Amino acid sequence: MGISKMFANVISFMSDALSRVFGLNDDDYPATGVQPYSGDSNDDSHASNW
């Protein structure tokens, strides 16, 4: 009985691992997409003249 129980545990472990790898995506990230840049534009009045 000990060997059959150990074999069942190994099979269960492997099947759980395979289902995690090849299963559906369970990420819970927010959908962001492309974000526009809303910073200040370059102001030439502060530029250094070399």
MARMI-909133 format. One record per residue: residue in one letter; z, y, x negated of N, C-alpha, C, O, CB in turn. Coordinates in Angstrom, 2 decimals, padded with zeros to 5 digits, m for minus. Each point is the difference from the previous one (the first is absolute). Glycine has a CB too. Layout:
<sites>
(site 'A', (Z, Y, X), (Z, Y, X), (Z, Y, X), (Z, Y, X), (Z, Y, X)) ...
</sites>
This chain:
<sites>
(site 'M', (000.00, m001.19, m000.81), (000.00, 001.19, 000.81), (000.00, 001.26, m000.86), (m000.56, 001.01, 000.41), (001.75, m002.27, 001.38)) (site 'G', (m000.59, 001.23, m002.94), (000.06, 001.17, m000.87), (m001.38, 000.43, m000.49), (m000.30, 001.19, m000.06), (002.57, m001.90, m000.63)) (site 'I', (m003.10, m000.28, 000.34), (m001.33, 000.32, m000.49), (m000.87, 000.56, 001.12), (m000.76, 000.94, m000.22), (000.97, m002.73, m001.51)) (site 'S', (m000.11, 001.21, 002.92), (m000.82, 000.50, 001.11), (000.43, 001.41, 000.42), (m000.84, 000.82, 000.37), (000.51, m003.19, 000.41)) (site 'K', (001.64, 002.65, m000.84), (000.49, 001.34, 000.32), (m000.48, 001.01, m001.03), (m000.39, 001.12, 000.35), (002.41, m002.11, 000.76)) (site 'M', (m001.99, 000.62, m002.40), (m000.47, 000.87, m001.06), (m001.50, 000.24, 000.13), (m000.47, 001.12, m000.18), (002.30, m001.95, m001.32)) (site 'F', (m002.58, m000.23, 001.82), (m001.44, 000.14, 000.18), (m000.31, 000.92, 001.18), (m000.92, 000.81, m000.08), (000.58, m003.12, m000.87)) (site 'A', (001.09, 002.21, 002.04), (m000.20, 000.87, 001.16), (000.33, 001.45, m000.35), (m000.68, 000.91, 000.47), (001.23, m002.83, 001.05)) (site 'N', (000.47, 002.14, m002.34), (000.34, 001.36, m000.41), (m001.09, 000.61, m000.88), (m000.31, 001.18, 000.12), (002.73, m001.79, 000.02)) (site 'V', (m002.99, m000.20, m001.03), (m001.08, 000.49, m000.86), (m001.23, 000.34, 000.83), (m000.62, 001.04, m000.22), (001.49, m002.44, m001.68)) (site 'I', (m001.22, 000.56, 002.84), (m001.15, 000.26, 000.87), (000.24, 001.26, 000.83), (m000.91, 000.81, 000.18), (000.40, m003.29, m000.08)) (site 'S', (001.72, 002.65, 000.41), (000.33, 001.20, 000.77), (m000.09, 001.25, m000.85), (m000.52, 001.02, 000.44), (002.01, m002.40, 001.02)) (site 'F', (m000.99, 001.31, m002.69), (m000.05, 001.14, m000.91), (m001.44, 000.38, m000.30), (m000.35, 001.18, 000.03), (002.53, m001.88, m001.03)) (site 'M', (m003.02, m000.29, 000.71), (m001.40, 000.27, m000.32), (m000.76, 000.54, 001.20), (m000.82, 000.91, m000.15), (000.90, m002.72, m001.56)) (site 'S', (000.16, 001.28, 002.89), (m000.70, 000.49, 001.18), (000.44, 001.41, 000.35), (m000.82, 000.81, 000.45), (000.61, m003.15, 000.39)) (site 'D', (001.48, 002.67, m001.04), (000.46, 001.37, 000.23), (m000.66, 000.97, m000.99), (m000.40, 001.10, 000.38), (002.58, m001.98, 000.49)) (site 'A', (m002.29, 000.46, m002.13), (m000.63, 000.85, m001.00), (m001.48, 000.21, 000.31), (m000.51, 001.12, m000.11), (002.14, m001.95, m001.60)) (site 'L', (m002.33, m000.22, 002.10), (m001.41, 000.13, 000.33), (m000.22, 000.87, 001.23), (m000.96, 000.77, 000.06), (000.56, m003.01, m001.06)) (site 'S', (001.29, 002.14, 001.97), (m000.16, 000.84, 001.19), (000.27, 001.47, m000.33), (m000.59, 000.88, 000.63), (001.26, m002.82, 000.82)) (site 'R', (000.21, 002.23, m002.42), (000.24, 001.38, m000.41), (m001.21, 000.57, m000.74), (m000.37, 001.16, 000.19), (002.82, m001.64, m000.35)) (site 'V', (m003.07, m000.35, m000.69), (m001.13, 000.46, m000.80), (m001.24, 000.19, 000.87), (m000.68, 001.02, m000.10), (001.62, m002.20, m001.90)) (site 'F', (m001.24, 000.21, 002.85), (m001.24, 000.03, 000.76), (000.18, 000.42, 001.45), (m000.95, m000.06, 000.78), (000.13, m001.71, m002.28)) (site 'G', (002.01, 002.20, 001.88), (000.27, 000.40, 001.38), (m000.47, 001.42, 000.28), (m000.60, 000.65, m000.85), (002.55, m002.19, 000.87)) (site 'L', (m001.66, 002.00, 001.17), (m000.38, 001.35, 000.40), (000.81, 001.02, m000.78), (001.10, m000.28, m000.49), (m001.71, m000.54, 002.78)) (site 'N', (000.05, 002.01, m002.40), (000.64, 001.09, m000.72), (001.19, 000.52, 000.81), (m000.15, 000.32, 001.18), (m002.04, 000.30, m002.27)) (site 'D', (003.36, m000.54, 000.48), (001.18, 000.49, 000.71), (000.55, 001.28, m000.61), (001.18, 000.31, 000.16), (m000.66, m002.66, 000.46)) (site 'D', (m001.37, 003.10, m001.32), (000.42, 001.28, m000.56), (000.23, 000.99, 001.12), (m000.73, 000.01, 000.99), (m000.54, m000.46, m003.12)) (site 'D', (002.27, 001.29, 001.97), (000.33, 000.98, 001.02), (m000.12, 001.42, m000.56), (000.91, 000.81, 000.11), (000.64, m002.47, 001.00)) (site 'Y', (m002.71, 001.93, m001.73), (m000.24, 001.32, m000.57), (m000.61, 000.91, 001.07), (m000.74, m000.47, 000.86), (000.41, m000.53, m003.16)) (site 'P', (000.64, 002.30, 002.26), (m000.63, 000.91, 000.97), (m001.47, 000.20, m000.33), (m000.39, m000.01, m001.17), (002.59, 001.18, 001.52)) (site 'A', (m003.00, m001.00, 000.67), (m001.43, 000.25, m000.19), (m000.17, 001.47, m000.39), (000.24, 000.89, 000.81), (m000.90, m002.70, 000.87)) (site 'T', (000.24, 002.06, m002.92), (m000.07, 001.37, m000.47), (m001.43, 000.52, m000.06), (m000.28, 001.07, 000.55), (002.34, m001.47, m001.85)) (site 'G', (m002.94, m000.30, 000.67), (m001.37, 000.47, m000.13), (m000.11, 001.07, m001.07), (000.87, 000.13, m000.85), (m001.26, m000.66, 003.25)) (site 'V', (m000.69, 001.30, m002.35), (m000.25, 001.05, m000.98), (000.75, 001.25, 000.41), (m000.07, 000.44, 001.15), (m002.20, m001.39, m001.70)) (site 'Q', (003.01, 001.53, m000.41), (000.77, 001.21, 000.27), (m000.71, 001.19, m000.63), (m000.32, m000.04, m001.18), (002.48, m001.28, 001.26)) (site 'P', (m002.42, 002.39, 000.68), (m000.66, 001.18, m000.57), (000.95, 000.75, m000.93), (001.21, 000.00, 000.20), (m002.65, 000.18, 001.84)) (site 'Y', (000.87, 000.44, m003.05), (000.79, 000.80, m000.93), (000.22, 001.37, 000.61), (m000.96, 000.67, 000.40), (000.05, m001.93, m002.39)) (site 'S', (002.17, 001.67, 002.08), (000.29, 001.30, 000.62), (000.74, 000.92, m000.97), (000.79, 000.84, 000.43), (m000.70, m001.95, 001.82)) (site 'G', (m000.34, 000.94, m003.55), (000.67, 000.82, m001.00), (m000.70, 001.35, m000.18), (m001.00, 000.28, 000.66), (001.75, m002.37, m001.82)) (site 'D', (m000.22, 002.90, 000.28), (m000.59, 001.31, m000.28), (m001.23, m000.17, m000.88), (m000.06, m000.88, m000.86), (002.33, 001.98, 001.05)) (site 'S', (m003.25, m000.24, 000.04), (m001.19, m000.05, m000.83), (000.28, 000.72, m001.32), (001.00, 000.71, m000.13), (m002.49, m000.79, 002.18)) (site 'N', (000.62, m000.12, m003.01), (000.16, 000.61, m001.31), (m000.22, 001.50, 000.11), (m001.02, 000.45, 000.51), (000.25, m002.57, m001.63)) (site 'D', (001.73, 002.90, 000.64), (m000.09, 001.46, 000.05), (m000.37, 000.49, m001.39), (000.78, m000.18, m000.94), (000.93, 000.33, 002.82)) (site 'D', (m002.89, 000.46, m002.04), (m000.48, 000.43, m001.31), (000.73, 001.22, m000.55), (m000.15, 000.31, m001.18), (m002.05, m001.24, 001.81)) (site 'S', (002.99, 001.63, 000.18), (000.69, 001.20, m000.50), (001.10, m000.37, m001.00), (000.40, 000.86, m000.78), (m000.90, 000.31, 002.95)) (site 'H', (000.98, m002.37, m002.17), (001.04, m000.41, m000.92), (m000.57, m000.79, m001.18), (000.75, m000.49, m000.84), (000.87, 000.44, 002.75)) (site 'A', (m002.91, m000.08, m001.99), (m000.62, m000.78, m001.06), (000.09, 000.76, m001.33), (m000.10, 001.22, m000.03), (m001.45, m002.29, 001.71)) (site 'S', (001.72, 000.36, m002.75), (000.04, 000.60, m001.32), (m001.41, 000.14, m000.53), (m000.82, m000.90, 000.14), (003.10, m000.07, m000.58)) (site 'N', (m002.57, 002.12, m000.16), (m001.31, 000.22, m000.64), (000.16, m000.24, m001.48), (000.66, 000.77, m000.68), (m001.37, 000.91, 002.44)) (site 'W', (000.12, m002.71, m002.26), (000.14, m000.34, m001.40), (m001.10, 000.62, m000.76), (m000.07, m000.16, m001.22), (001.18, m001.94, 001.77)) 
</sites>
